[in-house]
Amino acid sequence: MALVLILQLLTLWPLCHTDITPSVAIIVPPASYHPKPWLGAQPATVVTPGVNVTLRCRAPQPAWRFGLFKPGEMAPLLFRNVSSELAEFFLEVVTPAQGGSYRCFYQRPDWGPGVWSQPSDALELLVTEELPRPSLVALPGPVVAPGANVSLRCAGRLRNMSFVLYREGVAAPLQYRDSAQPWADFPLLGARAPGTYSCYYHTPSAPYVLSQRSEVLVISREGEGPEARPASSAPGMQAPGPPPSDPGAQAPSLSSFRLRDPGV
């Protein structure tokens, strides 16, 4: 049975767009009828404020109209009349308020009035100056027995990030890891493992968003007691800077949000 969604739209933007409707009735048939599209973000799903973000809705078949919405919020529903399999929604100089969950759907003229596809999977857009601080733990533990090895796990809250491990007294990063999981493991040889470590993570490509350093973790040999202290108090360790692949990268400044129509 078709699900009818009545989406009430607010006029939050002063600009007049012919592709934005104040209220619309949308009929969403079962998933087997019209397969859902894919929704992606460029340059990334995690960005700093002030970056321009493009949300791309790609249909599995040619369509003539696309819609973008934020589930659970009384936000404007944006439309693009595009005779193609792809529609782009432009979000300029985004602010944290523009973050959140987005979905899109598409329509074909032969489906009948108000009939749309299933909505895409949710895309989570995060607009932030800094990522949450990670944790750093030793596996199986911070005390290394003779002849045993240890692995350090740096755990954040986001998938598909780049992780960096530091050792006290060494200026350059000790190891790098790109991970599809919200953590990365750094293996250490037992004989060389004792020392003081910290880690952080960042988005894998520009515009880079960085986390704070984790608290330091002390790895000791069996018979020596480990200790922990904040990374800021560890001698020889500094707050993380831009990723090594782009030493000059800087976060964009905070700016206002506006929607750009691709036809303008």
Phi, psi and omega in degrees: 000134184294142178260123181259121179251122176260110183255111178274130186252142177257148178269080184273344182247136181288339181288145179265125179239127180291345181261015175244127183248137182298324181208141183210141174263126184240126178258119180250109181284175177303155185300331182291341182281303185229104185298152184286154176274180177248139180238126179229171182228140174233134010277344182193169176272350175237116184221164174273158177303145179096351180278147173275129182240136175247122175264123185248121178255117183245122180270151178283358179208160179303137180229171179237349178211140179234150177231146179234136179210163177249110183301139175079004181234147176276064181253156179302144175262123185260139180240150171226122175270097185226121177276078186196178174268358184225136173230143180243135177244122187261123175247112184263145178037066187292153175243166177305331180295337180277353177289171180128195184265131178237148172222160176221162173213174183221169185218147174240149183294337182273006180271346183099161184300130174076003181269126182236168176285173169297147178290154177293168169297153182291138172252125180263115178259122180248122178245109187207154177279335187208140178277155179300146180297137178275170172252156178228121180229159179256137178240123006279345180186169184281354178253119187262124177282156179304130179081357181263155176254169181219152177236134178259126180253119175261116187242122174254209181238359185235147176276165174058048178247168174254131184247145183228132179249134178242152173238135180301134180092353178243118185292318183279152175303144182279316180212154174238148174213131168264134186223137174282344178267166178281022176210167175217142179255135179243107180284141178230140174288136185304319183294332182254002187289322185306132182159184182246129188232156170211168181212165169209173179220162182207165175296145188287348181214164179292147002283123187289140171237127186250155171263170168286166173290148172291167168294152183286153179234128180260123175259127183232162174282158178303130183103348176248141182272133176283160176217162179225145176208160180301145181299330183295337182264358182281122181297141178083001180245136180238163177298147183296141175253195179301148179304150184302333182290344180212076187301337184264006185294139177226150179286138177296156179281156179293136180216180182276168181255140171207156181259130179254125175280126182299343180277352183272000000 
